[in-house]
Amino acid sequence: MPEVNIVTAGEDSASSDHEGEAAFFDVDNTMMKGASLFHVARKMYQKKAFTLRDAAGFAWKQAKFVLRGETLEDVHSVRDSALVLAAGIPVEMVQTMGEEVFDEMIESKIWPGTLALAQQHLGSGRPVWLMTATPIEVASVIASRLGLSGALGTVCEIKDGAYTGKLVGDILHGPAKGVAVRELAEREQLDLSRCWAYSDSFNDVPLLSAVGHPVAINPDARLRRHARDNNWPVYDFRSGRRAATWGLRAATGAGIIYGGWKGFSRFHR
């Protein structure tokens, strides 16, 4: 089981009408375009922590990720590269860079449609959590700057104020997200059958299947097929077209009607 860290941002907005409900959002290609870790690597290159060769390697992986979506091989490759390169880097340096990375690189990559969904949940009184393989230092900044409730992310080992190049537990990815969301639900007294989850990747089916309201955002080909077969809604923000949605369903009391609100009126089965 992975070791994760939870960071809470902002005030608790839960209301009695939606007690026990929450929404969980993946980050890369779901909340933002591309991989957040790439932008951290880019910033570290600017600060001379990485070589040009290292940065080029991350850029190539980022390009593949944007074009074809996430694969398990890509996730492990990025993880292994990042851990090796991070060894010896002071934690304080990464924490400081987190704000810079968001302002300079990540903020402009946020999908407005996904953020609107998160804000609708918050406005309805549901906590909104980021759940991502991204290091917790980055995930927590994104959650805080977007005004979300908190973040769960991968934790890197720290010794004497610097990263060791090892993980605490495992990367928060795939089946690990399903485990993590159930643990969070137990701690926060959430009813997962009344919760939402959003992701772009078939690898996150364990997370999506754990909740009563799974939604595919900018899905890869496998997740799109899985969503269609299981009658899950699909929102695609990657083009100027109105997004296609499968499964016209109402989110009870949320003010979110799948396929019903402006910009999402086209749906297919």
C-alpha positions as CSV (number, residue, x, y, z in Angstrom):
1,M,0.0,0.0,0.0
2,P,1.4,3.4,-0.9
3,E,2.3,6.0,1.6
4,V,0.5,9.3,0.9
5,N,0.3,12.7,2.4
6,I,-2.8,14.8,2.8
7,V,-2.7,18.6,2.6
8,T,-5.8,20.6,3.4
9,A,-6.3,24.0,1.8
10,G,-8.9,26.6,2.6
11,E,-12.0,26.3,4.8
12,D,-14.3,23.3,5.1
13,S,-17.3,24.1,2.9
14,A,-19.3,20.9,3.6
15,S,-23.0,21.5,4.2
16,S,-25.5,19.2,5.9
17,D,-27.2,18.6,2.6
18,H,-24.1,17.0,1.2
19,E,-22.5,15.5,4.3
20,G,-20.5,12.4,3.4
21,E,-20.0,13.5,-0.2
22,A,-16.8,14.6,-2.0
23,A,-15.2,14.9,-5.4
24,F,-11.8,13.5,-6.4
25,F,-9.8,14.9,-9.4
26,D,-6.7,13.5,-11.0
27,V,-4.2,16.2,-12.0
28,D,-2.3,15.4,-15.2
29,N,-4.3,15.7,-18.4
30,T,-7.5,15.9,-16.2
31,M,-7.1,19.1,-14.2
32,M,-4.3,20.5,-16.4
33,K,-2.9,19.8,-19.8
34,G,0.2,17.6,-19.7
35,A,2.2,16.3,-16.8
36,S,2.8,18.6,-13.8
37,L,6.1,16.9,-13.0
38,F,7.5,18.0,-16.4
39,H,7.1,21.7,-15.4
40,V,8.8,21.0,-12.1
41,A,11.8,19.5,-14.1
42,R,11.7,22.5,-16.4
43,K,12.0,24.9,-13.5
44,M,14.7,22.9,-11.9
45,Y,16.7,23.0,-15.1
46,Q,16.3,26.8,-15.1
47,K,17.8,26.8,-11.6
48,K,20.7,24.6,-12.9
49,A,19.6,21.6,-10.9
50,F,19.2,19.5,-14.1
51,T,21.3,19.3,-17.2
52,L,20.0,20.1,-20.7
53,R,20.1,16.4,-21.5
54,D,17.9,15.6,-18.4
55,A,15.4,18.4,-19.4
56,A,15.2,17.1,-23.0
57,G,14.3,13.7,-21.7
58,F,11.5,15.1,-19.7
59,A,10.3,17.2,-22.6
60,W,10.1,14.1,-24.8
61,K,8.1,12.2,-22.2
62,Q,5.8,15.2,-21.8
63,A,5.1,15.4,-25.6
64,K,4.2,11.7,-25.7
65,F,1.9,12.1,-22.7
66,V,0.0,15.0,-24.2
67,L,-0.4,13.3,-27.6
68,R,-1.3,9.7,-26.6
69,G,-2.2,9.9,-22.9
70,E,-0.7,8.2,-20.0
71,T,0.7,4.7,-20.0
72,L,2.0,2.7,-17.0
73,E,5.5,2.5,-18.7
74,D,5.6,6.3,-19.0
75,V,4.6,6.9,-15.4
76,H,7.3,4.6,-14.1
77,S,9.9,6.0,-16.4
78,V,9.1,9.6,-15.3
79,R,9.1,8.5,-11.7
80,D,12.4,6.7,-11.9
81,S,14.1,9.6,-13.7
82,A,12.7,12.2,-11.3
83,L,13.8,10.3,-8.2
84,V,17.4,9.9,-9.4
85,L,17.6,13.6,-10.4
86,A,16.0,14.7,-7.1
87,A,18.5,13.0,-4.8
88,G,20.2,15.6,-2.7
89,I,18.0,18.5,-3.6
90,P,16.8,20.5,-0.6
91,V,13.1,20.2,0.2
92,E,13.0,23.9,0.9
93,M,14.1,24.6,-2.7
94,V,11.3,22.4,-4.1
95,Q,8.7,24.0,-1.9
96,T,9.7,27.5,-3.0
97,M,9.7,26.4,-6.6
98,G,6.2,25.0,-6.3
99,E,4.6,28.5,-6.2
100,E,6.8,29.6,-9.1
101,V,6.0,26.6,-11.2
102,F,2.2,27.1,-10.7
103,D,2.4,30.8,-11.6
104,E,4.7,30.5,-14.6
105,M,3.7,27.1,-16.1
106,I,0.8,25.3,-14.6
107,E,-1.9,28.0,-14.1
108,S,-2.1,28.6,-17.9
109,K,-2.5,24.8,-18.4
110,I,-5.5,24.4,-16.2
111,W,-8.5,23.2,-18.2
112,P,-11.3,25.7,-17.5
113,G,-14.0,23.1,-17.9
114,T,-12.5,20.8,-15.3
115,L,-12.0,23.7,-12.9
116,A,-15.6,24.7,-13.4
117,L,-16.7,21.2,-12.4
118,A,-14.5,21.4,-9.3
119,Q,-15.9,24.8,-8.4
120,Q,-19.5,23.6,-8.8
121,H,-18.8,20.8,-6.3
122,L,-17.3,23.3,-3.9
123,G,-20.3,25.6,-4.4
124,S,-22.6,22.8,-3.6
125,G,-20.8,22.1,-0.3
126,R,-18.7,19.1,-1.3
127,P,-14.9,19.0,-0.5
128,V,-12.8,18.6,-3.6
129,W,-9.5,16.6,-3.4
130,L,-6.7,16.3,-5.9
131,M,-5.5,12.7,-6.1
132,T,-2.3,12.3,-8.1
133,A,1.0,10.5,-8.6
134,T,2.5,14.0,-8.6
135,P,4.7,14.7,-5.5
136,I,2.7,16.1,-2.6
137,E,4.8,19.3,-2.6
138,V,3.5,20.1,-6.0
139,A,0.0,18.7,-5.6
140,S,-0.6,20.8,-2.4
141,V,0.4,24.0,-4.2
142,I,-2.1,23.3,-7.0
143,A,-4.9,22.5,-4.6
144,S,-4.2,25.6,-2.5
145,R,-3.9,28.0,-5.5
146,L,-7.1,26.6,-7.0
147,G,-9.0,27.0,-3.7
148,L,-9.6,23.2,-3.4
149,S,-10.0,21.3,-0.1
150,G,-6.8,19.3,-0.2
151,A,-4.5,16.9,-2.0
152,L,-3.2,13.4,-1.8
153,G,0.1,12.8,-3.5
154,T,3.2,10.7,-3.7
155,V,5.7,11.2,-0.8
156,C,9.4,11.2,-1.4
157,E,11.8,10.3,1.4
158,I,13.6,13.2,3.1
159,K,16.7,13.1,5.2
160,D,18.5,16.1,6.7
161,G,16.3,18.4,4.8
162,A,17.0,16.9,1.4
163,Y,15.4,14.3,-0.9
164,T,17.2,10.9,-0.8
165,G,16.0,9.7,-4.2
166,K,13.6,7.1,-2.7
167,L,9.9,6.9,-2.1
168,V,8.0,6.5,1.1
169,G,5.8,3.6,0.1
170,D,4.9,3.6,-3.5
171,I,3.7,6.1,-6.2
172,L,0.1,7.1,-5.8
173,H,-1.1,5.6,-9.1
174,G,-3.4,3.0,-10.5
175,P,-4.7,0.5,-7.9
176,A,-3.1,2.6,-5.2
177,K,-5.6,5.4,-5.8
178,G,-8.5,3.0,-5.2
179,V,-6.9,2.0,-1.8
180,A,-6.2,5.7,-0.9
181,V,-9.7,6.9,-1.7
182,R,-11.2,4.2,0.5
183,E,-8.9,5.1,3.4
184,L,-9.7,8.8,3.0
185,A,-13.4,7.9,2.9
186,E,-13.0,6.1,6.2
187,R,-11.1,8.9,7.9
188,E,-13.4,11.6,6.6
189,Q,-16.6,9.6,7.0
190,L,-17.5,9.8,3.3
191,D,-20.1,7.7,1.5
192,L,-18.3,6.7,-1.7
193,S,-21.5,5.8,-3.4
194,R,-22.4,9.5,-3.2
195,C,-19.0,10.7,-4.3
196,W,-17.5,11.8,-7.7
197,A,-14.2,11.0,-9.3
198,Y,-12.6,12.4,-12.5
199,S,-9.7,11.1,-14.5
200,D,-8.3,10.9,-18.1
201,S,-6.6,7.5,-17.7
202,F,-7.7,3.9,-17.9
203,N,-5.1,3.3,-15.2
204,D,-7.4,5.2,-12.8
205,V,-10.3,2.8,-13.2
206,P,-9.7,1.6,-9.6
207,L,-10.4,5.2,-8.4
208,L,-13.3,5.8,-10.8
209,S,-14.9,2.4,-9.9
210,A,-14.7,3.2,-6.2
211,V,-17.3,6.0,-6.4
212,G,-20.9,6.2,-7.3
213,H,-20.4,9.0,-9.9
214,P,-17.3,8.3,-12.1
215,V,-16.5,10.7,-14.9
216,A,-13.9,10.5,-17.7
217,I,-12.2,13.8,-18.6
218,N,-10.1,14.0,-21.8
219,P,-10.0,10.2,-21.8
220,D,-7.4,8.0,-23.4
221,A,-8.7,5.4,-25.9
222,R,-9.1,2.6,-23.4
223,L,-10.9,4.8,-20.8
224,R,-13.2,6.2,-23.5
225,R,-14.2,2.6,-24.4
226,H,-14.6,1.6,-20.8
227,A,-16.7,4.7,-20.1
228,R,-19.0,4.0,-23.1
229,D,-19.4,0.3,-22.0
230,N,-20.3,1.4,-18.5
231,N,-22.4,4.4,-19.3
232,W,-20.1,6.9,-17.6
233,P,-20.2,10.5,-18.7
234,V,-17.3,11.8,-20.8
235,Y,-16.1,15.4,-21.0
236,D,-13.5,16.3,-23.5
237,F,-11.9,19.8,-23.2
238,R,-9.1,19.2,-25.7
239,S,-10.8,20.8,-28.7
240,G,-13.2,23.7,-29.5
241,R,-16.0,21.3,-30.1
242,R,-18.8,20.9,-27.5
243,A,-17.8,17.9,-25.4
244,A,-19.5,14.6,-25.9
245,T,-21.1,13.0,-22.9
246,W,-22.4,9.5,-22.4
247,G,-25.0,8.6,-19.8
248,L,-27.4,11.5,-19.2
249,R,-27.6,11.5,-15.4
250,A,-28.4,14.1,-12.7
251,A,-26.0,14.6,-9.8
252,T,-28.4,14.7,-6.9
253,G,-28.5,18.2,-5.4
254,A,-25.3,19.3,-7.0
255,G,-26.6,21.5,-9.7
256,I,-24.6,19.5,-12.2
257,I,-26.6,17.7,-14.8
258,Y,-24.5,15.4,-17.0
259,G,-24.8,16.7,-20.5
260,G,-27.2,19.4,-19.4
261,W,-25.2,22.5,-18.6
262,K,-24.1,25.0,-21.2
263,G,-21.3,23.7,-23.4
264,F,-22.1,20.1,-22.8
265,S,-25.5,19.7,-24.5
266,R,-24.4,17.1,-27.0
267,F,-24.5,13.5,-25.8
268,H,-24.2,10.0,-27.4
269,R,-24.6,6.4,-26.3
